[in-house]
Amino acid sequence: MSRKPMEPDDDQNTAVCIGLLLLIGGVLLGRELVGIWPTFALSTSAVVGHFAFPAVSREAAVRRNARRLRRRL
């Protein structure tokens, strides 16, 4: 069974959901620990950085997957 190239699957939907939950939880914890403005700056810079520099995030993902592959071999 083949999928369309841009069709999201269950794994991707689960990953996005977990990522959003971690982001929200991290923001709530950070707000209580360091205050609202440093937390806002850190959380938005992570999101903006991911979208502004897709090549960097893609390279980090490739390196992480290569490291996992080397460990398995």
VENFENZI-V163941 format. One record per backbone hydrogen bond with DSSP energy under -0.5 kcal/mol. NH is the residue of the N-H (numbers start at 1). CO is the residue of the C=O. E is the energy in kcal/mol with one decimal. If there is no record, write none. Layout:
nh->[NH NH]
co->[CO CO]
e->[E E]
This chain:
nh->[7 8 13 14 15 16 17 18 19 20 21 22 23 24 25 26 27 28 29 30 31 32 33 34 35 35 39 40 41 42 43 44 45 46 47 48 49 50 51 52 53 57 58 59 60 61 62 63 64 65 66 67 68 69 70 71 72 73]
co->[4 6 9 10 11 12 13 14 15 16 17 18 19 20 21 22 23 24 25 26 27 28 29 30 30 31 35 36 37 38 39 40 41 42 43 44 45 46 47 48 49 53 54 55 56 57 58 59 60 61 62 63 64 65 66 67 68 69]
e->[-1.3 -0.6 -2.2 -2.5 -2.3 -2.4 -2.1 -2.6 -2.3 -2.4 -2.3 -2.5 -2.3 -2.7 -2.6 -2.7 -2.2 -2.3 -2.4 -2.7 -2.4 -1.5 -2.0 -2.9 -1.0 -0.6 -1.1 -2.5 -2.5 -2.3 -2.6 -2.5 -2.0 -1.8 -1.7 -3.1 -2.4 -1.6 -1.7 -2.9 -2.1 -1.8 -2.4 -2.4 -2.3 -1.9 -2.3 -2.6 -2.2 -2.3 -2.5 -2.3 -2.1 -2.2 -2.4 -1.9 -1.8 -1.6]
